[in-house]
């Protein structure tokens, strides 16, 4: 971590991080503007470069920060001993929503890190060998209680269908979050909506 940012008081630190996450997530590394990041975080560009050396260092800092946060506040808190696939998914999106309340653009940022024209950035990202999505998918869907599925179903195909459906409705919710002011969001309503989707899936696949 860049110690100058890490040692800032939380409100200023999060303002800089969230402004940078949004700018990189929406424009990618190549087109992101440090002027916009400074303005959105409420500081001068000169002060921002007091905390970070350049755009590349800020981008890589954010990558390391986000992967650490996803590990600590999402993957490490998941109870993979829960064998009901729908209860496991519910737990997953509850943890994701808690993380999004702190950093609304964190998952979008991780998605776009692989899309950059900068060979220097690409080499740095390759060193980090991020395989979180595939690891998470394997942990989330491979070991589940198959006895709850209706007889005659191909459980492996059912798990894939549930995975695709889950991506679809969570992406729809995330799109709403990205397009709204974070302070205006009704997270209880979002959770209720996600629960509703999962309940409909249960009716399709469970006994």
C-alpha positions as CSV (number, residue, x, y, z in Angstrom):
1,X,0.0,0.0,0.0
2,X,1.0,3.6,-0.5
3,X,1.6,4.7,3.1
4,X,0.6,8.3,2.5
5,X,-2.9,7.3,1.4
6,X,-3.2,4.5,4.0
7,X,-2.3,6.9,6.8
8,X,-5.0,9.5,5.9
9,X,-8.0,9.9,8.1
10,X,-10.7,7.6,6.7
11,X,-13.1,10.2,5.3
12,X,-10.4,11.8,3.1
13,X,-8.8,8.4,2.2
14,X,-12.2,6.9,1.1
15,X,-13.0,10.1,-0.9
16,X,-9.8,9.7,-2.9
17,X,-10.2,5.9,-3.3
18,X,-13.8,6.0,-4.4
19,X,-13.2,8.9,-6.9
20,X,-10.3,6.9,-8.4
21,X,-12.2,3.7,-8.5
22,X,-15.1,5.3,-10.3
23,X,-12.9,7.0,-12.8
24,X,-10.8,3.9,-13.6
25,X,-13.9,1.7,-13.6
26,X,-15.8,3.8,-16.1
27,X,-12.9,4.9,-18.4
28,X,-10.2,2.3,-17.9
29,X,-6.6,3.0,-17.1
30,X,-5.7,4.6,-20.4
31,X,-8.4,7.2,-20.5
32,X,-8.8,7.9,-16.8
33,X,-8.1,11.5,-15.8
34,X,-6.2,12.4,-12.6
35,X,-7.8,15.9,-12.9
36,X,-11.2,14.3,-12.6
37,X,-10.1,12.1,-9.7
38,X,-8.7,15.1,-7.8
39,X,-11.8,17.2,-8.4
40,X,-14.2,14.4,-7.4
41,X,-12.3,13.7,-4.3
42,X,-12.3,17.4,-3.3
43,X,-8.5,18.0,-3.4
44,X,-6.1,19.8,-5.7
45,X,-4.2,17.8,-8.2
46,X,-0.9,18.9,-6.6
47,X,-2.1,17.5,-3.2
48,X,-3.1,14.3,-4.9
49,X,0.3,13.8,-6.3
50,X,1.7,14.4,-2.8
51,X,-0.1,11.2,-1.9
52,X,0.8,9.2,-5.1
53,X,3.6,9.5,-7.5
54,X,1.6,9.1,-10.7
55,X,-1.5,7.5,-12.3
56,X,0.2,4.1,-12.7
57,X,1.1,3.9,-9.0
58,X,-2.5,5.0,-8.0
59,X,-4.0,2.3,-10.3
60,X,-1.8,-0.5,-9.0
61,X,-2.4,0.7,-5.4
62,X,-6.1,0.4,-6.0
63,X,-5.7,-3.0,-7.5
64,X,-3.9,-4.3,-4.5
65,X,-6.3,-2.5,-2.1
66,X,-9.3,-3.9,-3.8
67,X,-8.1,-7.5,-4.0
68,X,-7.1,-7.3,-0.3
69,X,-10.6,-5.9,0.6
70,X,-12.4,-8.6,-1.4
71,X,-10.3,-11.2,0.4
72,X,-10.8,-9.8,3.9
73,X,-14.4,-8.6,3.7
74,X,-15.9,-11.0,1.2
75,X,-14.1,-14.3,0.5
76,X,-12.7,-14.8,4.0
77,X,-16.1,-14.2,5.6
78,X,-17.9,-16.6,3.3
79,X,-19.1,-19.8,5.1
80,X,-18.4,-22.4,2.4
81,X,-19.5,-25.1,4.9
82,X,-23.0,-24.1,4.0
83,X,-24.1,-26.7,1.5
84,X,-27.4,-25.1,0.4
85,X,-26.6,-23.4,-2.9
86,X,-29.2,-20.7,-2.4
87,X,-28.2,-19.9,1.2
88,X,-24.6,-19.7,0.0
89,X,-25.6,-17.3,-2.8
90,X,-27.6,-15.2,-0.3
91,X,-24.6,-15.0,2.0
92,X,-22.5,-14.0,-1.0
93,X,-24.6,-11.0,-2.1
94,X,-25.1,-9.8,1.5
95,X,-21.3,-9.5,1.9
96,X,-21.0,-7.9,-1.5
97,X,-23.6,-5.3,-0.7
98,X,-21.8,-4.5,2.6
99,X,-18.6,-4.0,0.6
100,X,-20.4,-1.9,-2.0
101,X,-21.7,0.5,0.7
102,X,-18.0,1.4,1.4
103,X,-16.7,1.3,-2.2
104,X,-19.5,1.3,-4.8
105,X,-17.1,0.8,-7.8
106,X,-14.8,-1.9,-6.3
107,X,-16.1,-4.9,-8.4
108,X,-16.3,-2.9,-11.6
109,X,-12.8,-1.8,-11.1
110,X,-11.6,-5.3,-10.7
111,X,-13.4,-6.3,-13.9
112,X,-11.7,-3.6,-16.1
113,X,-8.1,-4.1,-14.8
114,X,-7.5,-6.6,-17.6
115,X,-8.5,-4.1,-20.2
116,X,-5.6,-1.7,-20.8
117,X,-3.3,-0.8,-23.7
118,X,-0.4,-0.2,-21.3
119,X,2.2,-3.1,-21.5
120,X,3.7,-1.8,-18.3
121,X,0.4,-2.1,-16.4
122,X,-0.4,-5.5,-18.0
123,X,3.0,-6.9,-16.9
124,X,2.4,-5.7,-13.3
125,X,-1.1,-7.2,-13.3
126,X,0.2,-10.5,-14.6
127,X,2.6,-10.7,-11.7
128,X,-0.3,-10.5,-9.3
129,X,-2.0,-13.6,-10.9
130,X,-5.5,-12.7,-10.0
131,X,-7.8,-15.7,-10.3
132,X,-10.4,-14.7,-7.7
133,X,-13.4,-15.0,-10.0
134,X,-12.7,-18.6,-11.1
135,X,-11.7,-19.6,-7.5
136,X,-14.8,-18.0,-6.2
137,X,-17.0,-19.8,-8.7
138,X,-15.5,-23.2,-7.9
139,X,-15.9,-22.6,-4.1
140,X,-19.4,-21.3,-4.6
141,X,-20.9,-24.0,-6.7
142,X,-18.8,-27.2,-6.6
143,X,-19.7,-28.7,-3.2
144,X,-23.4,-28.3,-2.5
145,X,-26.2,-30.5,-1.1
146,X,-27.5,-32.2,-4.3
147,X,-30.2,-34.1,-2.4
148,X,-32.3,-30.9,-2.4
149,X,-32.6,-30.9,-6.2
150,X,-35.7,-32.4,-7.8
151,X,-35.2,-36.0,-9.2
152,X,-34.4,-36.4,-12.8
153,X,-32.5,-33.1,-13.1
154,X,-28.9,-32.8,-14.3
155,X,-27.5,-31.2,-11.2
156,X,-24.3,-29.9,-12.9
157,X,-26.3,-28.2,-15.6
158,X,-28.7,-26.8,-13.0
159,X,-25.8,-25.3,-11.1
160,X,-24.6,-23.7,-14.3
161,X,-28.1,-22.3,-15.0
162,X,-28.3,-21.0,-11.4
163,X,-24.8,-19.4,-11.8
164,X,-25.9,-17.6,-15.0
165,X,-29.2,-16.5,-13.5
166,X,-27.4,-15.2,-10.4
167,X,-25.0,-13.2,-12.6
168,X,-27.9,-11.7,-14.5
169,X,-30.0,-10.4,-11.6
170,X,-27.0,-9.3,-9.5
171,X,-25.6,-7.4,-12.5
172,X,-29.0,-5.7,-12.9
173,X,-28.9,-4.7,-9.2
174,X,-25.3,-3.5,-9.5
175,X,-26.2,-1.4,-12.5
176,X,-28.8,0.3,-10.4
177,X,-26.3,0.9,-7.7
178,X,-23.8,2.4,-10.1
179,X,-26.4,4.7,-11.6
180,X,-27.7,6.1,-8.3
181,X,-26.3,8.2,-5.5
182,X,-25.1,5.7,-2.9
183,X,-26.8,7.6,-0.1
184,X,-30.2,7.3,-1.8
185,X,-30.1,3.5,-2.1
186,X,-32.5,1.4,-0.1
187,X,-30.3,-1.6,0.7
188,X,-33.1,-3.4,2.6
189,X,-35.2,-3.3,-0.6
190,X,-32.3,-4.5,-2.7
191,X,-31.8,-7.5,-0.4
192,X,-35.5,-8.3,-0.5
193,X,-35.5,-8.1,-4.3
194,X,-32.5,-10.5,-4.5
195,X,-34.2,-12.8,-2.0
196,X,-37.2,-12.8,-4.3
197,X,-35.1,-13.9,-7.3
198,X,-33.5,-16.7,-5.3
199,X,-36.9,-17.9,-4.0
200,X,-38.1,-18.2,-7.6
201,X,-35.1,-20.2,-8.6
202,X,-35.7,-22.6,-5.6
203,X,-39.2,-23.3,-6.9
204,X,-37.7,-24.3,-10.3
205,X,-34.8,-26.6,-9.0
206,X,-35.6,-27.8,-5.5
207,X,-38.1,-30.5,-4.4
